[in-house]
């Protein structure tokens, strides 16, 4: 991940797992390496983290709802249905 980032690659994590499970697993796998890589936590390794993706529907159905997980607010969800995204 560090080499890909240094090479200018955009990195994302797309999983069907929900936030609670993803947070636990990724904290175990990448958490201990975050500070050495210059990140506050494991999410810093990625440009985007998408959980509960409902693959393959996520890739095919443009009408699925999208929510932002707010880890700083106990994992609360924010509905992004009408949000504007920058490319």
MARDOVO-125403 format. One record per residue: residue number from 1; residue in three letters; z, x, y negated of N, C-alpha, C in turn. Coordinates in steps of 0.1 Angstrom, whole numbers. Example, Ala and Ser with C-alpha at 12.3 -4.5 7.8 and 13.67 -1.06 7.14 Angstrom:
MARDOVO-125403
R, 1, ALA, 78, 132, 57, 78, 123, 45, 78, 132, 33 .
R, 2, SER, 71, 128, 22, 71, 137, 11, 79, 129, 0 .
This chain:
MARDOVO-125403
R, 1, UNK, 0, 8, 12, 0, 0, 0, 0, 9, -13 .
R, 2, UNK, 8, 19, -12, 9, 28, -24, -5, 35, -27 .
R, 3, UNK, -11, 39, -16, -24, 46, -18, -35, 36, -23 .
R, 4, UNK, -35, 24, -18, -44, 14, -22, -42, 11, -37 .
R, 5, UNK, -30, 9, -41, -27, 6, -55, -31, 18, -64 .
R, 6, UNK, -29, 30, -60, -33, 42, -68, -48, 43, -69 .
R, 7, UNK, -55, 38, -59, -70, 38, -59, -75, 26, -67 .
R, 8, UNK, -66, 18, -73, -71, 8, -82, -73, -5, -75 .
R, 9, UNK, -69, -7, -63, -72, -19, -55, -62, -30, -59 .
R, 10, UNK, -66, -42, -59, -57, -54, -62, -52, -58, -48 .
R, 11, UNK, -39, -60, -47, -33, -63, -34, -26, -77, -35 .
R, 12, UNK, -28, -85, -24, -21, -97, -23, -16, -100, -9 .
R, 13, UNK, -6, -108, -8, 0, -113, 4, -3, -128, 5 .
R, 14, UNK, -9, -132, 16, -12, -146, 18, -7, -150, 32 .
R, 15, UNK, 3, -159, 32, 10, -162, 45, 13, -177, 46 .
R, 16, UNK, 13, -182, 58, 16, -196, 60, 32, -198, 60 .
R, 17, UNK, 39, -187, 61, 54, -187, 61, 59, -192, 47 .
R, 18, UNK, 70, -198, 47, 76, -202, 34, 84, -191, 28 .
R, 19, UNK, 88, -193, 16, 94, -182, 8, 106, -176, 14 .
R, 20, UNK, 115, -184, 20, 128, -179, 25, 125, -169, 36 .
R, 21, UNK, 116, -172, 45, 113, -163, 57, 105, -150, 51 .
R, 22, UNK, 96, -153, 43, 88, -142, 37, 97, -132, 30 .
R, 23, UNK, 106, -137, 22, 115, -129, 14, 123, -120, 23 .
R, 24, UNK, 129, -126, 34, 137, -118, 43, 129, -107, 51 .
R, 25, UNK, 118, -111, 56, 110, -101, 63, 105, -90, 54 .
R, 26, UNK, 99, -93, 42, 94, -83, 34, 105, -75, 27 .
R, 27, UNK, 116, -80, 25, 127, -72, 20, 131, -62, 30 .
R, 28, UNK, 131, -66, 43, 135, -57, 54, 124, -46, 55 .
R, 29, UNK, 111, -50, 54, 101, -40, 56, 98, -31, 44 .
R, 30, UNK, 98, -37, 32, 94, -29, 20, 105, -27, 10 .
R, 31, UNK, 116, -35, 11, 127, -34, 1, 132, -20, 0 .
R, 32, UNK, 135, -13, 11, 140, 1, 10, 131, 11, 3 .
R, 33, UNK, 118, 8, 2, 108, 17, -3, 104, 13, -18 .
R, 34, UNK, 109, 2, -23, 105, -3, -36, 108, 7, -47 .
R, 35, UNK, 120, 11, -48, 125, 20, -59, 117, 33, -59 .
R, 36, UNK, 114, 39, -47, 107, 51, -46, 92, 49, -51 .
R, 37, UNK, 87, 37, -50, 74, 34, -54, 73, 29, -68 .
R, 38, UNK, 85, 28, -75, 85, 24, -89, 86, 9, -91 .
R, 39, UNK, 90, 2, -81, 91, -13, -82, 105, -17, -82 .
R, 40, UNK, 108, -29, -88, 121, -35, -87, 125, -41, -73 .
R, 41, UNK, 115, -46, -67, 116, -52, -53, 103, -52, -46 .
R, 42, UNK, 103, -57, -34, 90, -57, -26, 79, -64, -32 .
R, 43, UNK, 81, -74, -41, 70, -81, -47, 61, -72, -56 .
R, 44, UNK, 67, -61, -61, 60, -52, -69, 48, -45, -62 .
R, 45, UNK, 48, -45, -49, 37, -39, -42, 24, -47, -43 .
R, 46, UNK, 26, -60, -47, 14, -69, -47, 12, -75, -61 .
R, 47, UNK, -1, -78, -63, -5, -85, -76, -2, -100, -74 .
R, 48, UNK, -3, -105, -62, 0, -119, -60, 6, -121, -46 .
R, 49, UNK, 16, -130, -45, 22, -133, -33, 21, -148, -31 .
R, 50, UNK, 14, -152, -21, 11, -167, -18, 18, -170, -5 .
R, 51, UNK, 28, -179, -6, 35, -184, 6, 32, -198, 9 .
R, 52, UNK, 35, -203, 21, 32, -217, 24, 18, -221, 22 .
R, 53, UNK, 9, -212, 25, -5, -213, 21, -13, -224, 29 .
R, 54, UNK, -8, -228, 40, -15, -238, 48, -29, -234, 52 .
R, 55, UNK, -31, -221, 56, -44, -216, 60, -48, -223, 73 .
R, 56, UNK, -60, -227, 75, -72, -223, 67, -75, -233, 56 .
R, 57, UNK, -67, -244, 55, -70, -254, 45, -69, -248, 31 .
R, 58, UNK, -60, -238, 28, -59, -232, 15, -72, -226, 11 .
R, 59, UNK, -80, -221, 20, -93, -215, 17, -104, -225, 15 .
R, 60, UNK, -102, -237, 20, -113, -247, 21, -111, -259, 12 .
R, 61, UNK, -99, -263, 9, -96, -275, 2, -91, -272, -12 .
R, 62, UNK, -99, -274, -22, -96, -271, -36, -86, -281, -42 .
R, 63, UNK, -81, -291, -35, -72, -301, -40, -58, -299, -35 .
R, 64, UNK, -55, -289, -28, -41, -287, -24, -32, -283, -35 .
R, 65, UNK, -20, -288, -36, -11, -284, -47, -7, -270, -46 .
R, 66, UNK, -4, -264, -58, 1, -250, -59, 14, -250, -66 .
R, 67, UNK, 24, -243, -61, 37, -242, -67, 40, -227, -69 .
R, 68, UNK, 47, -224, -79, 52, -210, -81, 67, -210, -77 .
R, 69, UNK, 70, -200, -69, 84, -199, -64, 91, -191, -75 .
R, 70, UNK, 103, -195, -79, 111, -188, -89, 123, -182, -82 .
R, 71, UNK, 122, -170, -77, 133, -163, -70, 145, -162, -79 .
R, 72, UNK, 144, -160, -91, 155, -159, -100, 162, -172, -102 .
R, 73, UNK, 157, -183, -98, 163, -196, -99, 165, -202, -85 .
R, 74, UNK, 171, -193, -76, 174, -197, -62, 162, -202, -55 .
R, 75, UNK, 150, -197, -57, 138, -201, -50, 132, -214, -54 .
R, 76, UNK, 136, -219, -65, 130, -232, -70, 115, -232, -71 .
R, 77, UNK, 109, -243, -70, 95, -244, -71, 90, -250, -84 .
R, 78, UNK, 80, -245, -90, 74, -249, -102, 60, -254, -99 .
R, 79, UNK, 57, -267, -102, 44, -272, -99, 34, -266, -109 .
R, 80, UNK, 23, -261, -104, 12, -255, -112, 0, -263, -112 .
R, 81, UNK, 1, -276, -109, -11, -284, -108, -20, -284, -121 .
R, 82, UNK, -13, -284, -132, -21, -284, -145, -20, -271, -152 .
R, 83, UNK, -16, -260, -146, -15, -247, -152, -28, -240, -154 .
R, 84, UNK, -29, -233, -164, -42, -225, -166, -39, -211, -161 .
R, 85, UNK, -49, -206, -153, -48, -193, -147, -58, -183, -154 .
R, 86, UNK, -54, -171, -156, -63, -161, -161, -69, -153, -150 .
R, 87, UNK, -82, -151, -150, -89, -144, -140, -86, -129, -141 .
